Amino acid sequence: MYAYAYDPRPEIVGSDPRRFFALVFTLAVNDFKLRFFGSVLGYLWSLMRPLLLFGVLYAIFTHVIRFGGDIKFYPVYLLTAIVMFNFFAEATNRCVTCLLESESLIRKVRFPRLAIPVSVVTSSLLNFLLALLAVFVFYAAQGVEPQLRWLEMPLLILVLALFALGCGMLLSVLYVRFRDVQPIWEVALQVLFYGSPVLYVLTVAPEAFQRKLLANPIACVLTEMRHAMIDPTAPDLFESIGSNWNLLVPAGILIGTLALGTYLFAREARTAAERL
C-alpha cells in the first residue's frame, strides 16, 4: 500500500497501474456504499430521480405539448437519454468538489491524486449501470427487440465516461482556486441538457442546425445510441453529421477536454493540499 507519510508533491498516477486501478475500484465502491448508507430505500432513491423526471417530461411532452407521437419508441428514447445525461451530470457535479471533500485524505496520505476524480466517475458509472437494468426492463415492456448493434453500447458509455472525466478533472482543479465554478457549472449543465437531444431527437431540428448540435459529444453519443439501441431506421451518427471531416469537431472537443483536464490536473493536484 502507499506510505502514510505526507508528500507535498505525490505522483499523479503512480508507478504501478494495477495498484492504481485497484485503488480506484476500492474508492469507487466505498463511495457508492456510503452514498446510500443509513437510507431506508438506499439505491432506489437514486433510481427514482431519473424515473420521476422521465414521468413528468413524458406526460408534458406527449399529453400537453403533444410532441413525440410520430417518433418511433419515443418514451424509450426519452428514458434512455435522461439516464445517460443524468450519469454525465452526476459525475461532473460530484467531481467539482471531489478534491475539497477528500481534503483530509490528501493531507495525510500519499497516493495518486488522479484516483480521486477517476473513482468519482467510476462510482457514478456503477450507479448508471444499475439504472440501465430498469431501462432494459422498459425496453422489453415497450417491445424493443435486442439486436447485434447493442454491442455498441459499451463503446458509447466509454465515450461519455471519458468526456465526463475530462470535464471533471478540469472542474475539480478550477474549483480549488475559484469557488464560483460550482454554480457556473450547474447553469452550464442546464444549457447542455437543452442543447443535447434529450427531450427531442436530432432529426426534428433543421438539417443545418443538426450539425451544429453534433459539435457536442453528448449529442453524438445520444444520436448513435438511438440508432444502435432503439430504432435501426433512424439516421446513425455518420449520416447525421454529413461528413467524416465534421466528426473531427466533437472528437477534437472530447480529446481536447480529456487532454487539457489531464494536464491541468497533473499540474495543479500536486499542490492542491496547500490551497484547500
Buried (B, 14 or more C-beta within 10 A) or exposed (E): EBEEEEEEEBBBBBEEEEBBBEBBBEBBBEBBEEBBEEEEEEBEEBBEBBBEBBEEBBEEBBEEEEBBEEBBBBBBBBBBBBBBBBBBBBBBBBBBBBBBBBEEBBEEBBBBBBBBBBBBBBBBBBBBEEBBEBBBEBBEEEEBEEEEBBEBBEEBBEBBBBBBBBBBBBBBBBBBEEEEBBEEBEEBBEEBBEBBBBBBBBBEBEEEEBBEBBBBBBBBBBBBBBBBBBBBEBBBBBEBBBEEEBBEBBEEBBBEBBEBBBEBBBEBBBEBBEEE
